[in-house]
Structure formats: structure tokens, C-alpha cells
């Protein structure tokens, strides 16, 4: 990883097992990141769009939460704008952890994918 670029940003939730594993892995590999706990500092719709860039919003939508079903999201298709509004008010609908490294977006913790992306 080049030192001239911004450090990666880790979007996470304390107590999330995947997030905790990712944070531990980053420390073990000496990877310095900026952290953003999305339950203490929820993401705005525009921030979510910025994170996903040209990918579908659904890539970072957590469909396995009670909130996904409770909001009726599995009952019919939704526009990206509608999904963003739901994700903005309910952080549990945002998949985690998310590691943003320049144009690279890693969703969910997978040590081998992260090692490849971070060249470790």
C-alpha cells in the first residue's frame, strides 16, 4: 500500500463479530485505517452513495436483519433512493464491515480478499 494515498476507511459496528475480526486482523498486519462506527456516526444517504460509487446500493444492503423484513423491504422491489433512505435511518441495514481503499470496496470480512487488496 502506498503511503501517499489516504488511509483506508473501515466502517464497522462494535460487537459485530465480523467487524471485530476485521479490526483485529488489520492491527495484526499493521494496517492503519480511519475508523467510522456507523452506529455512533450513522452514514447519510450521500455518504453511502460515495462509498459504493458506481456499484448498486444493494451491494451494501443487509438483507438478513430483522429490520429489513420489518420495513417490508423483502416484499417488493425498491428504488435505490428508497433503499438509501431506509439505510440512512437504520444503520442495521448497512452491511459491515466495509473497508474503502481508494476505488476498492471490500464488503464483509474475508482475510484472503483483504490481504490481496492491501498487498499483505
HELIX and SHEET records of a PDB file:
HELIX    1   1 UNK A   17  UNK A   28  1                                  12    
HELIX    2   2 UNK A   45  UNK A   52  1                                   8    
HELIX    3   3 UNK A   57  UNK A   60  5                                   4    
HELIX    4   4 UNK A   66  UNK A   70  1                                   5    
HELIX    5   5 UNK A   80  UNK A   89  1                                  10    
HELIX    6   6 UNK A   91  UNK A   93  5                                   3    
HELIX    7   7 UNK A  111  UNK A  118  1                                   8    
SHEET    1   A 4 UNK A  33  UNK A  37  0                                        
SHEET    2   A 4 UNK A   8  UNK A  12  1                                        
SHEET    3   A 4 UNK A  98  UNK A 101 -1                                        
SHEET    4   A 4 UNK A 104  UNK A 107 -1                                        
END                                                                             
